[in-house]
């Protein structure tokens, strides 16, 4: 099959049985992982980027050649850089300096204009807080006005969860032969979890939100220690639009250390080179199999590539 562009290569990633990781973790059950780092932008956000831009063009909200602006930790921005570049829209990515430098360089290489925003006072490189995100949001709103641009709005646009309700969820179900019983996902904008849950929950699949320890806003837990290294989410935002009325069975928390250790284990045992949030998802799946979902089949997304974290401590001692 010959595709017309990289946009047509977004979606339909395979499903991999993590038998070796499960053996190393000593858990009873099965973990099926969808490696969305195989998508053109090396992350699951390609799905939402395509859906939002296509919907905006079809509705007339985005006019031919009109600029697109969005705040990003780097993954949504990479997806938008690809889609916008192919469809002829200038793209401006607005990102906190707390995110890894690889993300900014990749977006720029794909033709995006990258605006980096200084972190809030006391901010730690590699750890993006809710306060940092608020500064990025402020800059994004200003640039959107100044450039008469379309705001992609991954935290509010319905195209984000729709991409997963029509893509990720059905893929999990069909590729697993309907054997998936549990789904867990680290929450950024909430689009992946909400959309996938809307497809899978009516089929009896229990769906869980994953949050960083100390930034447990969705589960109503501890929010006093929100600093963590899991980029792309865990901002301590309790009221995410996409998660309103999402059919969730509960929440789990993982530490930054757990996310790091499980990402490294995933690379060593399965040859799957993924980032922090993928490690968080694996840690959450293991916790579920040791607890309330023992013996069941858990689905997770491997959200992005480990190549986006080479400058962070995720792979600091890998040489």
Secondary structure, 3 states (H helix, E strand, C coil): CCCCCHHHHCCCCCEEECHHHHHHHCCCCEEEEEEHHHCCCCECHHHHHHHHHHHHHHHCCCCCCCCEEEECCCHHHHHHHHHHHHHCCCEEEEEECCCCHHHHHHHHHCCCEEEEECCCCCCECCECCHHHHHHHHHHHHHHHHHCCCEECCCCCCCHHHHHHHHHHHHHHHHHCCCCCCEEEEECCCCHHHHHHHHHHHHHCCEEEEEEECCCCCCCCCCCCCCCCCCCCCCCCCCCCHHHCCCCCCEEEEECHHHHHHHHHHHHHHHCCCECHHHHHHHHHHHHHHHCCCCCCEEEEEECEEHHHHCCCHHHCCCC
